[in-house]
C-alpha cells in the first residue's frame, strides 16, 4: 500500500480505490489493523549515543593509542610515575572531549521541537483528534491555516490552500495547492496536489488522503538515506593520525639506534633497554593531544559566543580548512521572512529601508503623500493579518497571519499606520476571499460611506481598474497607461519581488464590487538578504573560500538574491543538473555557482562531486532536504532556529542565529585554532628531541647520563602543560587574508623550524653539560642541565607563539603566556628547594650556578628573535619596492 510513489499523477477517485478508503475515512477497526500491519507514523532515529559511548569515542586516535602503549610499557618496567602522568594527560584529553560533545548533544535535545503532537482525522465520518503516530495510510486528515502536516497526503478537497514547504524543498514562498492530476515526471517542489510531512499550512484549509507514513514519507526516505552515509574523519583527525605515524616511526628509529649504540659502547642490555624506553616515552609529546583538545574547547566556547554550537571538537579546527561553502538561501543568506522592499505609486519608485520610505535617497513623510497614504491604508484594510504588542511594548509586535499579509501589516506599522485604529472607524461589511482561480481579494468597509479595498495579482487587478489615483485626482486609465503599469510590475518581478497590485473605490449598492476600480499602486515584497551577509561573502573571497548557493527556489529569485550579496557565476536548475552525467558535472562544477530548484539527492550529489574534486566542503542547511548533504559534507552546519530535527542531529555545527555571517566568524576562529595548534606543535617538538641527541652524545663519549628518566618526565610535565595551553589562547594573525589550509600534515611548513630549534636547544643543553661536568658532582650537573633546559623552553614559548615577539601585538597580546611561564618557573623552583628535590634527585642551585646557566637558557629566544626581526625588515623592504 505504501509502495506507490506517483500519487500526484493519479486521479483522486483512483487514490480512494487503491487505498480502500472513502471521503468519510476508515473505520476504527480497519485503522487498527493497518496500524498493526504498517506500524506507527514515526521517523526511526539513529541510535543515540549514550554517555559511555561518547566517552570511549574520545580514544579513537592513533596518538592516544601510542600513549596507551606508553602507559602499558611504563607499568611493565615499573615506572609508575611515568604511567600516572601520561595517564593523566590521556584522561584530561578524553574528559574535555567528552564534556564538549555531551554538552553539544544536550544542546541539540534542548533545541529539538517535535513536528506535530495531534492531528484531526475522519473515522467513519466522525471527526477525531488523534496522536500523529497513530495515523495510518488511508486516513482522511483535515487541515487548516497554521497546522503542520503529519504525513504525506494527496489533496482531494481544498479552499484557498497555500503550504510552506521550505523545510523540505527550500522554496521560500508558500505554494498554492490544487487537486488537479499532474504529470508523472513532475518534480517534488512542483507537486501542487500533494502535502508532505513536516511542512505546514500557511493559508486556507483542505481535506487529504494519507498515502505514506513514517519512513515511507519523503521525510522518512531522507532519514533512511542518512543511515547509508558513513561518517568520515575530519581533516584534523587525519592530520593527527598522519603526524602520529611519522612521529612514532621517527622516535622508535632514534631510540632503536640509541639502544644499539649503547650496547656497542659496553652498556648493559637491561640498563640500555630501560633507558631507551624511558627516553622514548619522554620524547613522545604526550601533552599534545590534551593541549589540542583544550585549545579546541577554548575555540568552541568562543564560537558559542559568536552563535555557533560545536558538536564535535575536531569540527572547530576543520572549519579553517574549508575551501567551499554550499549554502542554502532561505533563512541563512536571507532573513527568512517576507518584507516590503519597494513600492510603486504615481510613477515613483519608493525604497523601503528599515522603518522609512526613501525616494531618490531622501526620507518621505507618508502622511503628507495622499496617493501613497491611500495605497498603504488599502494594504492593511484589505488584509486579514493582525498584530499584538509584545509584553506591552509599543515598538515590538507579534504578527499573526500568512507571510504576505504579515509583511504588509508590518510595513504599515513601520510607517506609522495602526490597523486597530483604522478598523475601529471602518468596520468590515463583507469579504470576497482570495482563491487561486480569482487571484484577488476584496473587503468592503463602512465609515460614513462604503469603500471597497482590493489587492491581487497585477494582471488581474489591472483588468478590473478603469481609473488611477494620480496626485490626489481620479483619472481615467488608458490602454497605453495600463500597459506601462504592467511593465513596471514585470520589472519588479524580474528583481525577484512578489508583487501585489492595490485598488479601491467607493461602493454603491447593486454594482459589481470588484469592477471599475481605482488603481493605487504596486507593493513588492521579498525575503531580503541579511545585512551582514554581503560583507561575509566578500571576506570569504578574500580568504580564498568559494561560496555556492543551493536552493529550492526559482532561478529568478536565486539570481536576484545572489546579485545582492555578491555571489556571481553560472546558474543551473535541478532539471539541467539531472541531465548531466557525473563526468560533465565534474568538468563544470567549479564554474557553477548557483543551483536552483534542487532536490535533496541533487544537493548530496553536488557535495560528492566537490569532494571528488578535492574540495573541503562545508554545507549549511535548515530543512529535511539538507540533511543528506549535511552528513556527507566535511562540515555540516545546521540552523538552530529554523532547522529541522533531522538537520540538527546530523550536523557538526549548529548556528543559534541561522546567520551566514556567523559561519564566516566560525571559519575565522577555526583558522586561528589551526594556527595555534601549529604553534603548539612547533614548541613541543622543537624542545622534545634535543634530549635524545644529548643522551646519544654522552653515550658516544662514555660520559655519565646527563639526566635521569624521572627528571625528563618532570621537565616535560613543567614545560609541556601550562605554557603550551597558554599558546592556544593566541589571537589570529590576519587569518582571513590567507588561502584555505591544504596541508596534509601538521608538520608541513614547520619541519625546518623544528629541526633548527632542536639543534639550538641541543647545543644549549650540551654547553651547560660540558661546562659543569668536571666542576660539580653529577647530581648538581643533572639539576643544572634540567633547569637550564626548562628555562630555555619557557623563554622559547615567546618565539613560537607569535610572529612578533615584542610590543602590543607581540608579547603583550596574550597575558596567559606570561602567567603560564611564571607559574612553571615557580613550580620548578619549588621542586628544587623543597622536600620534592629528593624524589626527583635534584640539588638546590646556588646563585653562581643560576648565573652560569641563564645565558644558555636565553640563547634560543635571542637567536630566533633576531632572525624574526631580520625577516620582517626584509619583508617590509620587499613590499615597499613592489609598491
Secondary structure, 3 states (H helix, E strand, C coil): CCCCCCHHHCCHHHHHHHHCCCCCCECHHHHHHHHHHHCCCCCCCCCCCCHHHHHHHCCCCHHHHHHHHHHHHHHHCCCHHHHHHHHHHHHHHHHHHHHHHHHHHHHHHHHCCCCCCEEEEEECCEEEEEEHHHCCCCCEEEEECCCECCCEEEEEEEEEEEEECHHHHCCCCCEECCCCCCCCCCCHHHCCCEECCCCEEEEEEEEEEEEECHHHCHHHHHHHHHHHCCCCCCHHHHHHHHHHHHHHHHHHHHHHHHHHHHHHCCCCHHHHHHHHHHHHHHHCCCHHHHHHHHHHHHHHHHHHHCCEEECCHHHHHHHHHCCEEEECCCCCCECCCCEEEEEEECCEEEEEECCEEEECCEEECHHHCHHHHHHHHHHHHCCCCEEEEHHHCCCCEEEECCHHHHHHHHHHHHCCCCHHHHHHHCEEEEEECCCCCCCEEEEEEECCCEEEEEEECHHHHHHCEEEEEECCEEEECCHHHHHHHHHHHHHHHHCCCEEEEEEEEECCCCCCCCCCEEEEEEEEEECCECCCHHHHHHHHHHCCCEEEEECCCCHHHHHHHHHHHCCCCEEEEHHHHHHCCHHHHHHHCCCEEEEECCCHHHHHHHHHHHHHCCCCEEEEECCHHHHHHHHHCCEEEEECCCCCHHHHHHCCEEECCCCHHHHHHHHHHHHHHHHHHHHHHHHHHHHHCHHHHHHHHHHHCCCCCCCCHHHHHHHHHHHCCHHHHHHCCCCCCCHHHCCCCCCCCCCCCCHHHHHHHHHHHHHHHHHHHHHHHCCCCHHHHHHHHHHHHHHHHHHHHHHHCCCCCCCCCCHHHCHHHHHHHHHHHHHHHHHHHCCHHHHHCCCCCCHHHHHHHHHHHHHHHHHHHHHHHHHHHHHHHHHHHHC
